[in-house]
C-alpha cells in the first residue's frame, strides 16, 4: 500500500481504539517514585496520596533511615523540604496494544500533582501512538504540541496528525526525539500480534535494556535473520542488531554452528570483533572449538594478539604513513563532531579526534578500537569518556540509530561509571544528531 494510504488508514484506525482499562490506568500511578517530604517537627507529606501525617521526632529519625510507611501503604523515601507546597511530576507511560494485525504503542503523558493539604491528583492523557504494520513499517500519530528550550506543552484536545521521528534539529535548540519510546514506563502486559509471536517475540525481548520496543518489532518483521537469531535464543545478538540497525548478519553460518553447540553469545559486539580477527588471521571460523569459546574475553584477547603479531610485521614507518593517510579520511568524515563536549561536571566525553587517538585509546584501554578499524566505520562515532583526564570507557554510538551500541572500560570490562556514561551520552544525543544533520 502506498504511504499516503497507510497514513490515512492509521489516522482512521486511531479513532477506533478502545479506552485503556482501569488496570492500565491504575498502574500509571505506580511509575512515580514513592516519596514524601518531612519536617523536623515530625510532619510527613506523602506524594503518593497527599496525606499529611505526624511522627514523633525520635521515631522520624528511624524513618529517615528505613523509609516511612504511609497509611496508603506506600513505603516512602523521605526528603526534607520546607519551601515547596506545590509539586508536579510528569512521566511518559506506554501500553502495547494490537489493532487489525497492527501493533500500536500508545503513549500517555501522566502527571502526579500535589498541592499541600489536598489529595494527590493524577492526570493521564494519550499524546502519541507508534503504529507498526504487519510488514514492519512504522507510522506515528500525535496530538499537537509546542516546545522550546525549557518547556514542552501538549494540547490534549487536538486531532491526531501524522508525525516523523525528529532525527535532526531545527534552529539553535537541540531537540530530543519526542516519539522515541525507549525511556518510557511500560504497562507490563503487552498485547502482541500473532505474526510477531510467530516470528519469535517473547518476554526476553521486552526486557532488553536501552532499546525501543518499536525498533525491536520493526527489526523482527523486516530482517531476514532476526527471527532465527531470536529463536536460537541469541538475545544479545538481536539487541546488537537493533541498536546498530543491522538487518543482515554476515556471520549467519557461525550463528548456526553456535546454535548446534548450545553456545549463547552474551556480548555480541566483542563476539563479532573476535570472529573478524580470527577471519583476518586465517583461523578456521567454521570450527566450534574456536568460535564457541568458554571464555569469550580470553578468546578475544588471543585473537587480537595474533592479529597484532601479523600487523607488527608491517614496519612502523608504514604504520605511521597508513595512519596519516587514513586520518585524512577520518577527519573529513567526522570533523563535524569534534567540537562536541558532553559533561556532567565529573565525566567528560569527547569524540576521538584522529586515527592516532584511536591507537592511544586502544593501547591504554587494551581493546581493539584501532585494530578493528572503528575509525573507518561510517555509521559509528567513537568517543572517549574521561574522569579527571583519565580514560574510563570508550563509547560507540550508531549514526544510523543514534543509540549507544557499546561502552567499554579497560580490557572490555565495565567501569563504575558505565551506566552514568550511557545515560549521559543518551541524554546529549541531540548534540550528535544536530552535528550529523
Ligand atoms: Zn500516602
Boltz pocket constraint, residues with backbone or C-beta under 6 A from the ligand:
constraints:
  - pocket:
      binder: B
      contacts: [[A, 46], [A, 47], [A, 48], [A, 49], [A, 50], [A, 51], [A, 70], [A, 71], [A, 72], [A, 73], [A, 74]]
      max_distance: 6.0
